[in-house]
């Protein structure tokens, strides 16, 4: 039996949540703390809430926006387990204009903006961020780079069979568009009733751009200061990085 879905994280939210490297969330937490005081923030594409919970435990007031109901359910569960409060919003980052709250800071990590399929979608997401920032506000986000897509993901294949009842396979292929990649993700889950494995599958598409485009798109959205780094802010960004980190500032009241 196969359960296939092209909407990211709808089918196997809990499986993905359990598989993801938790140390990365700690790195993102430290990156946020290095750039922002504990304050009200919006976490875009925050998924299962792992980062949001860490930040809430450090004194941040966190709203989490995601378009996948299954992920938001997990975020609620993790918040309750950690005894922290998160406000959860189900929406698309390209248009959440009905949400009128403004924030001193907005964050978005783990490739969230790479899942937007084209430049118009990316620009729409940036506009929403800009519109929901207070004057003088800060946007922190990361993206995978063309080097990651074209070199590190070239013929990439990863298998995880640590749990014989839950086997994971991840294969990456070049996408049709320049600097894009398609990830074919499969879980084989043992079904005791039929003494066989069920296949749960999703295909994820990611799109990135060169550094000059990101700078241009941020300026077009209205951000007047942009800082770019790599390795969670530990090094200067270059064309051999796997991930770039951006700090974009919205101008204050003149």
C-alpha positions in Angstrom: 0.0 0.0 0.0 1.3 3.4 -0.9 0.3 6.8 0.6 1.7 9.5 -1.7 1.4 13.3 -1.2 3.1 16.2 -2.9 2.2 18.7 -0.1 5.3 18.8 2.2 4.9 17.3 5.7 1.2 16.6 5.4 1.5 12.8 5.4 4.4 12.0 7.8 4.7 15.0 10.1 5.4 12.9 13.2 7.8 10.7 11.3 9.8 13.7 10.0 9.7 15.3 13.4 11.2 12.3 15.1 13.9 11.9 12.4 15.1 15.6 12.3 18.4 16.4 13.9 17.5 18.1 17.2 21.0 19.7 17.5 20.1 22.0 14.6 17.2 23.5 16.5 19.7 24.4 19.3 21.9 26.0 16.7 19.0 28.1 15.4 18.0 29.0 18.9 21.5 30.3 19.7 21.5 32.2 16.4 18.3 33.9 17.3 19.5 34.7 20.8 22.7 36.2 19.3 20.7 38.7 17.2 17.5 39.4 19.2 16.5 40.3 22.7 13.8 38.1 24.3 10.7 39.6 22.8 7.6 38.9 20.8 8.4 37.0 17.6 6.7 35.2 14.7 8.1 31.9 13.6 7.2 31.4 9.9 7.0 27.8 8.7 7.7 26.7 12.3 6.5 23.2 11.7 6.3 21.0 14.8 7.4 23.9 17.1 10.7 22.5 18.2 12.5 25.9 17.8 9.5 27.8 19.1 9.4 25.8 22.3 13.1 26.4 22.8 12.7 30.1 22.4 9.6 30.3 24.6 11.6 28.6 27.4 14.2 31.4 27.0 11.6 34.1 27.5 10.4 34.8 23.9 6.7 35.2 23.3 6.3 33.1 20.1 3.5 32.9 17.5 4.0 30.1 15.1 2.6 30.1 11.5 2.5 27.0 9.4 0.3 25.7 6.6 0.3 22.0 7.6 -2.4 21.2 10.2 -0.5 18.0 11.2 2.6 20.0 12.1 0.6 22.5 14.1 -0.9 19.6 16.1 2.6 18.5 16.9 3.6 22.0 17.9 0.7 22.1 20.3 1.7 18.8 21.8 5.3 19.8 22.2 4.3 23.2 23.8 2.1 21.4 26.3 4.8 18.9 27.2 7.3 21.8 27.8 4.7 23.8 29.7 5.0 26.8 27.5 2.5 28.9 25.5 2.5 29.1 21.8 -0.1 30.9 19.6 -0.6 28.8 16.5 -1.7 30.1 13.1 -2.6 28.0 10.1 -1.7 30.0 7.0 0.4 30.3 3.9 3.5 32.5 4.3 2.7 34.1 0.9 -0.5 35.6 2.2 -1.4 36.0 5.8 -2.6 39.6 5.4 -5.7 38.8 7.4 -3.5 38.5 10.5 -3.1 42.1 11.6 -0.5 41.6 14.4 2.9 43.3 13.9 6.2 42.0 15.4 9.6 43.5 16.4 11.1 40.3 14.9 10.2 37.5 12.5 12.2 34.3 12.0 12.1 31.6 9.4 14.5 28.7 9.2 15.0 25.1 7.9 14.6 26.0 4.2 11.0 27.4 4.7 11.5 30.0 2.0 13.2 27.5 -0.4 9.8 25.7 -0.5 8.2 28.6 -2.3 8.2 27.5 -6.0 9.2 30.7 -7.8 10.4 34.2 -7.6 6.9 35.7 -7.4 6.1 33.4 -4.5 9.4 34.3 -2.8 8.7 38.0 -3.2 5.2 37.6 -1.9 6.6 36.0 1.2 9.0 38.8 1.8 6.3 41.4 1.4 4.2 39.6 4.1 7.2 39.6 6.4 7.9 43.3 5.8 4.2 44.2 6.3 4.1 42.3 9.6 7.2 43.8 11.1 7.1 46.9 13.3 9.2 49.9 12.1 12.8 49.1 13.0 12.0 45.3 13.0 14.3 42.5 12.1 13.8 39.4 9.9 16.1 36.4 10.4 16.0 33.6 7.9 18.1 31.0 6.2 18.2 29.3 2.8 20.0 26.5 1.2 22.5 27.7 -1.5 23.1 26.9 -5.2 26.2 24.9 -4.0 24.0 22.8 -1.8 21.5 22.2 -4.5 23.9 21.6 -7.5 26.8 19.9 -5.7 25.9 18.4 -2.4 22.5 17.2 -3.4 23.8 15.8 -6.8 22.9 12.1 -6.8 22.3 12.3 -3.0 20.9 9.3 -1.3 20.4 8.6 2.4 18.9 5.5 4.0 18.1 5.1 7.7 17.2 1.6 8.9 18.1 2.0 12.5 14.5 1.0 13.3 13.7 -2.2 11.4 9.9 -1.4 11.7 10.4 2.2 10.3 12.8 2.5 7.3 13.5 5.9 5.7 14.9 6.6 2.2 15.8 10.0 0.9 16.9 10.5 -2.7 17.4 13.9 -4.4 17.2 14.7 -8.1 17.9 18.0 -10.0 14.7 20.0 -10.5 13.5 21.3 -13.8 14.3 24.9 -12.9 17.8 26.3 -12.4 19.1 25.9 -8.8 16.2 23.6 -7.8 16.0 20.1 -6.4 13.4 17.5 -5.9 13.5 15.2 -2.8 11.8 11.8 -3.0 11.1 10.9 0.6 9.9 7.4 1.5 9.0 5.7 4.8 8.5 2.0 4.9 6.4 1.3 8.0 5.8 -2.3 9.2 2.2 -3.2 9.4 1.6 -6.1 11.7 -1.9 -6.8 10.4 -0.6 -7.7 7.0 2.9 -8.8 8.0 4.3 -6.3 5.4 5.4 -2.7 4.9 3.3 0.2 4.0 5.0 2.8 1.9 4.4 6.5 2.8 5.9 8.9 0.3 6.2 12.6 -0.3 8.1 14.6 -3.0 9.5 17.9 -1.9 10.6 20.7 -4.3 13.1 23.3 -3.2 14.2 26.4 -5.1 17.2 28.6 -4.4 18.9 31.6 -6.1 22.3 33.3 -6.2 23.2 35.7 -3.4 22.7 38.8 -5.6 19.1 37.8 -6.2 18.4 37.5 -2.5 19.9 40.9 -1.9 17.9 42.4 -4.7 14.6 40.8 -3.6 15.1 42.0 0.0 15.7 45.6 -1.2 12.6 45.4 -3.4 10.6 44.3 -0.4 11.7 47.4 1.4 14.5 46.2 3.7 17.2 48.8 4.0 20.0 46.8 5.7 20.9 43.2 4.9 23.7 41.1 6.5 24.6 37.7 5.1 26.6 35.0 6.9 27.1 31.2 6.9 27.4 28.5 9.5 24.8 30.0 11.9 26.6 33.4 11.7 30.0 32.0 12.4 31.6 32.8 9.0 31.5 35.1 6.1 29.2 33.9 3.3 30.7 32.7 0.0 29.7 30.5 -2.9 30.8 27.3 -1.3 28.5 27.4 1.6 25.6 25.0 2.0 23.4 27.5 3.8 23.2 31.3 4.0 21.8 33.2 7.0 20.2 36.6 6.5 19.6 39.5 8.9 17.3 42.0 7.2 16.2 45.2 8.9 13.1 47.3 8.3 13.7 51.0 8.5 12.3 52.9 11.5 10.1 55.9 11.6 11.8 58.8 9.9 
